[in-house]
Amino acid sequence: MEKQFVTFEIAKALKAIGFDEVCIAYFEVPTMKFYPMGAICSPDSMHFASFVPELQPDTLIAAPLWQQVFDWLETKNMSVEVDYVHKLNAYHFTIERRFDGLHLVNFLHYPNHPDRYSANVMAITEALKILQDPTVVGILKKTRLEDA
């Protein structure tokens, strides 16, 4: 189940660049322990449950699902696609500017890591590097071909 969620390192990077979506799982800092929502919240509310008193909101980092991150990146004008190329037994990912498909990254992920999880980690890590680069962020903020 944990592979449905981003890694601790990606969660930290997302938080650093402003990701603040509600998530159904969290990592505890500094232990990096993974907590699904039911382990830290009462079933009838989003408040931290009294049955885990050692966990405080300021010691937790949101652990979003991969799809949640892909969707959030689209709000940043970035499209990230990860596809399996059967003939090559490899994953391919592209990172593009949403409105016109300008390629920012085009990468073929060979079978030394032949699973979607590894490909997702690589693709999102590259996307976060782009969001931390002020020159590329300026390109992403353009929303029409006339602005490019």
C-alpha positions in Angstrom: 0.0 0.0 0.0 2.8 2.4 0.8 4.0 2.4 -2.9 0.7 4.2 -3.7 2.2 7.2 -1.9 5.2 9.4 -2.6 8.5 8.8 -0.8 9.5 10.8 2.3 12.1 12.7 0.3 9.5 13.8 -2.3 7.0 14.7 0.4 9.7 17.0 2.0 10.4 18.6 -1.3 6.8 19.1 -2.1 6.2 20.8 1.3 9.2 23.1 0.7 7.7 24.3 -2.6 4.3 24.9 -1.2 2.3 21.7 -1.5 -0.5 21.9 1.1 -3.2 19.6 -0.1 -5.2 17.4 2.4 -3.8 13.9 2.3 -4.9 10.5 3.6 -1.4 9.6 4.9 1.5 11.4 6.5 5.2 10.9 7.4 6.4 11.7 10.9 9.5 13.9 11.1 12.3 13.0 11.9 11.6 9.2 12.0 10.2 9.0 8.5 7.6 6.6 9.8 4.6 6.3 7.4 1.1 6.8 8.9 -2.1 6.1 6.9 -4.9 8.4 7.9 -6.7 5.9 10.2 -3.7 5.5 12.4 -3.5 9.2 13.3 -7.1 10.5 13.0 -10.4 9.6 14.5 -12.7 8.0 12.1 -15.3 10.7 12.2 -13.1 13.8 11.8 -9.9 15.2 10.3 -8.6 16.1 13.8 -5.6 14.4 15.3 -6.8 11.6 17.5 -6.1 11.6 21.2 -5.2 7.9 21.0 -1.8 8.8 19.4 -0.8 11.7 21.6 2.9 11.7 20.6 2.0 12.8 17.1 1.6 16.5 16.7 0.6 18.3 13.4 3.9 20.1 13.3 5.8 16.8 13.3 4.0 15.5 10.2 4.5 15.9 6.5 1.7 15.1 4.1 2.2 11.9 2.0 0.1 12.4 -1.1 -0.8 9.7 -3.6 1.1 9.8 -6.8 -2.0 10.9 -8.7 -2.5 13.7 -6.3 1.0 15.0 -7.1 0.5 14.7 -10.9 -2.8 16.7 -10.5 -1.1 19.3 -8.3 1.7 19.7 -10.9 -1.0 20.5 -13.5 -2.0 23.5 -11.3 1.6 24.6 -11.8 1.2 24.4 -15.6 3.2 21.2 -15.8 2.1 17.9 -17.3 4.0 14.8 -16.2 3.3 11.5 -18.0 4.8 8.1 -17.3 4.2 5.3 -19.8 5.4 1.8 -20.2 7.0 1.0 -23.6 6.5 -2.7 -24.1 8.9 -3.3 -26.9 11.7 -1.8 -24.9 10.7 -3.2 -21.5 11.1 0.3 -20.1 9.2 3.3 -18.7 9.2 6.6 -20.5 8.4 9.9 -18.9 7.9 13.4 -20.3 7.5 16.7 -18.5 5.8 19.4 -20.6 4.4 22.8 -20.2 0.6 22.2 -20.2 -0.8 24.8 -22.6 1.5 24.0 -25.6 3.3 20.8 -24.9 6.8 22.4 -24.7 9.1 19.5 -23.7 11.0 20.2 -20.5 12.2 16.6 -19.9 12.0 13.6 -22.1 13.5 10.5 -20.5 13.5 6.7 -21.2 13.8 4.7 -18.0 15.5 1.4 -18.8 14.9 -1.8 -16.9 17.5 -1.4 -14.2 14.4 -0.1 -12.3 11.6 -1.9 -14.2 8.6 -0.8 -12.3 6.2 2.1 -12.3 7.0 3.1 -8.8 10.7 3.8 -9.7 9.6 5.6 -12.8 7.2 7.8 -10.8 9.9 8.6 -8.3 12.3 9.6 -11.1 9.6 11.7 -13.0 8.4 13.5 -9.9 11.9 14.2 -8.7 12.7 15.8 -12.1 9.5 17.8 -12.0 10.4 19.1 -8.5 13.9 20.1 -9.7 12.2 22.1 -12.5 9.9 23.8 -10.0 12.9 24.9 -7.9 14.6 26.5 -10.9 13.5 30.1 -11.1 14.3 30.4 -14.9 12.0 27.4 -15.7 9.3 28.6 -13.3 9.1 31.8 -15.3 8.6 29.7 -18.5 5.8 27.7 -16.7 4.0 30.8 -15.6 3.4 31.7 -19.3 -0.1 30.6 -20.1 -0.5 31.3 -23.8 1.6 30.9 -26.9 1.8 34.7 -27.3 3.5 34.9 -23.9 6.1 32.3 -24.7 
